[in-house]
């Protein structure tokens, strides 16, 4: 399979310079390209690079901005958006034929993520999020309507309000349990609050929390918990039950890859990184998962239709996350509990050590030597009737103990 060479793009700093030279904001440039402002920001910072038709449109627009301006639009005029489509290219082998006999991917570009901008955002956050790209905490707080600078509580609440509703729905697709999905998201955010200095400076705090929630939701130790031994009521719709049964029948790594790629809309390299697998391994897992779904539900062989059905399945359940102060309070209570437990264990260990040192001997005490045989005393025998000789000896000993031999006693003068 031959691929056309990618359209060359200027360096990230040159992209930003060209935009600022044309007096365009990131929002205006994003409107022309049909993408979000965060996507343009990621392109200009060099964190991500556009691909396929977006790359061609971005390169063409930058080339126009690089030319000398002959006819500038009016300052108040609204620029017309460029006719850029968000559909997949028709030559995508996985989209065109997702059920293949040999799931071998020669390059990461053979699989493209489904654009979540043209589907209901049931598995994504309520705000517009660029697909497959990390969302910095400043952008999260800005989209959540929280002014900057932020206190740690405000930043955490903004991140929670931005990510928690979608994460609960994603965890439900991974586990099929409503309570476990909510618990996984709460535990992930509690862990994030405990490590907030680390999460706050992370380049993708939403991805950090998502990975923690997925790890907790897919933990194999849940099967030993009494409350999770009995299944929960399945969805009311028959098609939703069938799709959920197929998802739960997949191995956890395959299920996670399918939800991240076809549900959330991450790119293949990002999916491979989050599942801690190589890009070819993630592609094989994705293809096998699609094959399993298409084998039982042929109408979901199209990845776009599968993405739509995953969004609908997650939206049918009324899954609501707890309030941010409740999660922060639970995290602080858990931290206090484990801190006190560690202090109590340390104090107990110190007390036991001190007691051992106090009661331990301070000098060497030789062991008691073994007994020696006394002449005339028979060896100790097992219990039983005494012989004549033993009876005579016992009587003699008792007589001597009571009436011993005469001893010299001093008499007072």
MOMOQUI-V840466 format. One record per pair of residues at least 4 apart in sequence whose ideal C-beta (glycine too) atoms are under 6 Angstrom apart, sorted by the first residue. I is the first residue (numbers start at 1). J is the second residue. Records with the same first field share a line. If there is no record, write none. Layout:
I=J, J
This chain:
7=55, 56, 59
9=59
10=14, 15
12=44, 46
15=44
16=44
18=62, 65, 66
19=24, 29
22=65
24=28, 29
26=37, 40, 41
27=37
29=40
30=35, 36, 37, 40
31=81
32=79, 81, 82
33=57, 84
34=81, 84
35=39
36=128, 130
38=130, 139
39=130
42=47, 48, 133
48=133
50=54, 55, 58
51=55
52=89
57=82, 84
73=77
86=115, 117, 118
88=92, 95, 112
92=112
93=110
94=98, 111
95=303
98=290, 301, 303
99=291, 294, 301
103=284, 287, 288
105=110, 280, 283
108=268, 269, 279
111=268, 283
113=131, 132, 265, 267
114=265, 303, 304, 307
116=124, 131, 265
119=307, 308, 311
120=311
122=311, 314, 315
123=166, 169, 170, 263, 264, 311, 314
124=129, 166
125=129, 162, 166
127=143
129=135
131=265
132=266, 267, 270
134=203, 204, 207
135=139, 140, 206
137=200, 205
140=158, 159, 162
141=146, 150, 158
144=158, 161, 162
146=154, 158
150=154, 155
152=196
156=193
157=324
159=205
160=164, 189, 324
163=167, 206, 209
164=185, 321
167=185, 213
168=181, 182, 185, 319, 321
169=314, 319
170=259
171=181, 184, 185, 213, 217
172=181, 317, 319
173=259, 314
174=217, 255
175=180, 181, 217
176=244, 248
177=232
178=319
184=213, 216, 217
185=213, 321
186=327
187=216
188=209, 212, 213
189=327
190=330, 331
191=212
192=199, 209
193=328, 331
194=331, 335
195=199
196=200
199=205, 208
202=208
211=274
214=256
218=252
222=228
234=241
235=240, 241
240=313
243=309, 313
246=293, 296
247=255
250=254, 255, 289
253=285
254=285, 289
256=275
257=261, 271, 275, 282, 285, 286
258=262, 289
259=263
260=264, 266, 271
261=271, 286
262=303, 306, 307
263=310
266=270, 271
268=279
269=279
271=282
272=277, 279, 282
277=281, 282
290=294
293=297, 300
294=298, 301
300=305, 306, 309
322=326, 327
356=360
386=390, 391
400=404
